């Protein structure tokens, strides 16, 4: 793909990439986890009318927003939450069919290879719906197992227990999804290194195509934050917890690597060819249309907005549905028009999340100069500290985290934000 070679116009990839990812947020949860700060709504019992009203709103928003992405072909569809698997298979089919109808398949494709991901939590209700989700067009599931230890699950406030996770994974396999991804949480309250090593071993024994490992983050204004402020959360003191988290990451990387998984991003491992297409769009800053409560969109750049626009929907369900029903914007605030410094910083730290790192030539095409032109002192400091590697296995000027840098990535990213 050809791009403008000079100036700060963001044309190298986002303007010339003809594809689009769609994210659909489904906020309903049987139980809201005490560490969660997503836009979620308590929904302890299934309600067909509630689900239908929400899907109606999603499809109305899609009809209103699609024009901003006209001419782009559909690369991926991701249904996240919340718990999208609480929807009926018919409701999921309406979403999948609506998005497919709004955007064409890429040239040369009949659309059957489109990655369609559904997040699933282990429960009896959701297990029974898995064959229906497969028939609705879902071909990839991301299962929020989090742990195979009941004690860890209880301290996380999860609604399911370990055996339900095992049953759900077996049911996913029986439903013949093309890919199964398993989520694990580490550095959880009262979780030991052995607990997490056991979790990783059980994941490997199941042999999924993809694994995500997320360190527990105590977000402000959550029940976990309140408990932590009172010393009631059961987390180790900060220094010891950091050491434990590093040991858990090393355990996962080593064990999953031996089992044939490549660590392609800080938190994600995949067998070759099963890297998440949708999630990679965020790290590459490619256009994503976000639909639903609290969803975030990355609009493509244009003549007046050369670095793109970010839009965030409101997080109250009634307000979102009322706005869409009245043909008003459901956005929470004015769109954020990205400027050059913001876009540059995001380009660096998002690319560094991926193990292949930052392509300096692509960066220069987008921003008119290599990374060193804007971040020379930071790069030199991080290289000297053994956190960042320049050149390495790539072209001169390319940047990527070292193994030590991956352990302390948040500190590295602060240099570019």
Beta strands, then each sheet from edge to edge (+ up, - down):
strand 1: 19-26
strand 2: 28-29
strand 3: 41-42
strand 4: 73-81
strand 5: 115-120
strand 6: 140-146
strand 7: 179-186
strand 8: 210-215
strand 9: 262-265
strand 10: 268-270
strand 11: 288-292
strand 12: 296-299
strand 13: 309-312
strand 14: 336-337
strand 15: 388-390
strand 16: 399-401
sheet 1: 9+ 10- 8+ 7+ 6+ 5+ 4+ 1+ 11+
sheet 2: 2+ 3+
sheet 3: 12+ 13- 14+
sheet 4: 15+ 16-
end
